[in-house]
Amino acid sequence: MKNCMKTALVLAGLVTAALPGFAQEVEAGKGLFTTCVACHGENAEGNKALNAPRLNHLEPVYIAAQLDKFRGGIRGGDGASASARQMAPMAAVLADEQAVQDVAAYIASLDSEPSAATIEGDTVMGADYYNQFCGACHGAAAQGNLSLNSPRLAGGDDWYLEAQLLAFRAGQRGADPRDTTGRQMRAMAVILPDEQAVKDVVAFLHGLEQ
């Protein structure tokens, strides 16, 4: 089942998707994605045991931006989490920006299915926190807002969303001075009062997918 945001993106991009160049990007990306399958899965569905998140619900622009950050050392440096440090050399395998765009296009073409809940939290409190601190950028339904460089959050693995919020709070992500959007996100993540609030927000976000 494709989620609503992906459906909207597909509908908005029907003309682009019909162009030969787009099809070529997807086909080229399929070949490049074989390097990623061992961790992220054949359908980019993710693998919690390997700390490899689901990717197939994300916008291609966001996927490409994060790959560029890994390739440029903005993410995955010495102060990053272990999983981010593992991702950096994998992203570096991509030869150039065209390869990044190709992989992102391929991932975005894959079917997206809801992920299983692994985090328990108070969804009512989570909704309150989200509406106060997150909704203005990420959207009322956590659908994302590319004009603000804010990715879709609904439909993401709850364990990964929790890990990233904690990484922002701990300074493992968003600390690089070149990471403008990451630094903005870090400033918002630290507003949450404690780790229980993180769980509450994540539980709320996961419920939006169901």
C-alpha positions in Angstrom: 0.0 0.0 0.0 1.4 3.3 -1.0 1.1 6.0 1.6 -0.7 9.2 0.9 2.4 11.4 0.5 3.9 9.1 -2.0 0.6 9.0 -3.9 0.6 12.8 -4.0 4.2 12.9 -5.2 3.4 10.4 -7.9 0.4 12.4 -9.1 2.3 15.6 -9.0 5.1 14.1 -11.0 3.3 12.1 -13.7 4.7 14.2 -16.5 8.2 14.0 -15.1 8.0 10.3 -14.5 6.9 9.8 -18.1 10.1 11.4 -19.5 12.8 9.1 -20.7 15.4 10.7 -18.5 13.5 9.9 -15.3 13.1 6.2 -16.4 16.8 6.1 -17.1 17.6 7.5 -13.6 15.4 4.8 -12.0 17.0 2.0 -14.1 20.5 3.2 -13.3 19.6 3.6 -9.7 18.4 0.0 -9.5 21.8 -1.2 -10.4 23.5 1.1 -7.9 21.1 0.1 -5.2 22.4 -3.4 -5.1 25.2 -2.1 -2.9 22.5 -1.0 -0.4 20.3 -4.1 -0.4 22.3 -6.1 2.2 21.4 -3.6 4.9 18.3 -1.8 3.7 16.5 -4.7 1.9 15.4 -5.4 -1.6 12.5 -3.0 -1.4 14.3 -0.4 0.9 12.1 -1.6 3.7 14.9 -1.4 6.3 16.3 -3.8 8.8 16.2 -2.9 12.5 18.7 -5.6 13.4 21.3 -3.8 11.2 20.2 -0.3 12.3 19.2 0.3 8.6 16.1 2.4 8.3 13.2 2.1 5.9 13.8 4.5 3.0 11.0 3.8 0.5 8.6 6.3 2.1 10.9 9.3 1.7 11.0 12.0 -1.0 13.8 11.6 -3.5 15.0 15.2 -2.8 15.5 14.3 0.8 17.2 11.0 0.1 19.7 12.7 -2.2 20.3 15.5 0.3 21.2 13.0 3.0 23.4 11.0 0.7 25.2 14.2 -0.2 25.8 15.0 3.5 27.3 11.5 4.1 29.5 11.9 1.0 30.6 15.3 2.1 31.4 14.4 5.7 28.6 16.5 7.0 26.9 13.4 8.4 28.8 10.3 9.7 31.9 12.0 11.0 33.8 11.2 14.2 31.2 12.5 16.6 28.3 10.7 14.9 26.5 7.5 15.9 28.0 4.1 15.0 25.3 3.5 12.3 25.9 6.9 10.7 29.7 6.3 10.6 29.0 3.0 8.9 26.8 4.8 6.3 29.3 7.4 5.3 31.7 5.1 3.4 28.8 3.4 1.7 27.5 6.7 0.4 31.0 7.5 -0.7 30.8 4.6 -3.2 28.5 6.7 -5.3 30.8 8.2 -7.9 29.0 11.5 -8.5 25.9 13.6 -8.1 24.2 11.8 -11.0 24.6 8.5 -9.2 23.1 10.1 -6.1 20.1 11.2 -8.1 19.7 7.9 -9.7 19.7 5.9 -6.4 17.2 8.4 -4.9 14.9 8.1 -7.9 15.0 4.3 -7.7 14.2 4.2 -4.0 11.3 6.7 -4.5 9.9 4.4 -7.2 9.5 1.4 -4.7 6.3 0.4 -3.0 6.0 1.5 0.6 4.3 -0.5 3.3 3.6 0.4 6.9 6.3 -0.6 9.4 5.5 -2.4 12.7 5.4 -0.4 15.9 8.3 -1.0 18.3 8.0 2.1 20.6 5.4 2.6 23.2 4.4 6.1 24.1 1.5 8.4 25.0 0.2 9.4 21.6 -2.0 12.2 23.1 1.0 13.8 24.7 3.0 13.1 21.5 0.4 14.9 19.4 0.6 17.9 21.7 4.4 18.1 21.5 4.3 17.6 17.8 1.8 20.3 17.2 3.7 22.7 19.4 7.2 22.1 18.0 7.1 20.1 14.8 4.0 20.7 12.7 4.9 24.1 11.4 7.7 22.7 9.4 6.8 19.0 8.9 3.1 19.5 8.3 -0.1 18.7 10.3 0.0 15.1 9.2 3.8 14.9 9.2 3.7 14.8 5.4 6.8 17.0 5.1 7.3 20.3 3.4 10.1 20.4 0.8 10.0 24.1 0.5 11.3 24.2 4.1 13.6 21.2 3.6 11.5 19.3 6.1 11.1 15.6 5.2 8.1 13.4 5.6 8.1 11.8 9.1 4.8 9.8 8.9 5.5 6.2 7.9 9.1 6.2 9.1 10.4 3.4 11.4 9.6 4.5 14.9 12.9 3.1 16.3 14.8 5.1 13.7 12.9 8.3 14.4 13.6 7.9 18.1 17.3 7.2 17.4 17.6 10.3 15.3 15.9 12.6 17.8 18.2 11.3 20.5 21.2 11.8 18.2 20.1 15.4 17.6 19.7 16.0 21.3 23.1 14.5 22.1 24.9 16.5 19.4 25.7 13.4 17.3 23.7 14.8 14.4 23.3 18.5 13.4 26.6 19.6 15.0 28.5 20.2 11.8 28.5 24.0 11.0 27.9 23.1 7.4 24.7 21.3 8.2 22.2 24.2 8.2 19.0 22.1 8.2 20.5 19.6 10.8 21.4 22.5 13.1 17.9 23.8 12.8 16.5 20.4 13.7 18.9 19.9 16.6 17.6 23.2 18.1 14.0 21.9 17.9 14.8 18.4 19.2 16.4 19.7 22.5 13.1 21.5 23.3 11.5 18.2 24.1 11.7 17.9 27.9 13.0 14.4 28.2 13.4 11.0 26.5 9.8 10.0 27.4 8.6 13.0 25.3 10.7 11.7 22.4 8.9 8.3 22.7 5.6 10.1 22.8 6.2 12.0 19.7 7.5 9.0 17.9 4.5 6.9 18.9 2.2 9.6 17.6 4.1 9.8 14.3 3.9 6.1 13.8 0.1 6.1 14.4 -0.3 8.5 11.5 0.8 5.8 9.1 -1.9 3.3 10.2 
